[in-house]
């Protein structure tokens, strides 16, 4: 299981589609200050309220 952040609305929409359809995606996200690539199926999306710029925390089931 991986967690990362995104502030890109297009990436958010891809994550929502992955979660709804339970389909695998590959996407870049931020962990602390580092950008990494993640591969799997999105399990949950939470808005990080109060963050500037606006961002979302993504929880993804990793595919190995």
N, C-alpha and C positions, 0 to 999 in steps of 0.2 A: 504494500500500500504506500502510495506517495502523496504528499501534499505540496502544493505550490500556489503561487499567486499569478493572476493575469489582470491587466488593466485594459486590454484590448477587447472592445465589444464584439468584434468578429470572432475572436478566439472564444469568448464567452458563449456565443451562439453555437459554435462547433461543439463545445463541451456540453451544452444543453441537449444538442442532438445526439451526442454519444450516450448520454445518460438515459434519454428517452428510448432510443432504439437499441441500447446495449451493444453498440458497435465500437470497435477499436479505432482509436485515432493516435496520431503522433503529433505532439504539440510542444512548443517551447514555453517555459514558465520560469518564474523567479523564485528562488529559495534564498532567503536573506538578501544578499546583494549580487548573487551569481545567477546567470541565466543557464538553464539546463534543458535538455530534450526529454520528454516523457512519452511513453508508449503504453497504451492500455485503454480501459473502459472507465469512463467517469462514473463515480458512485454518488458524489454529493457536491453541491455548489453552495457557498455561503458568501454573502456580501460582507466585506470588511468595513463595517459602518464607521464613519468618521475619518477614514483615510483620505488623504489628498495626494495624488489624484485618486479617483474612485477605483477600487480593485475588488477582485473576488478570489476567495480561497477555494481551490479545486482539490477534491480527494479522488484519486484514481487507483483502480485495481491494476497493478502492473501485469503485463504479459511477458512471460519469459520463454 
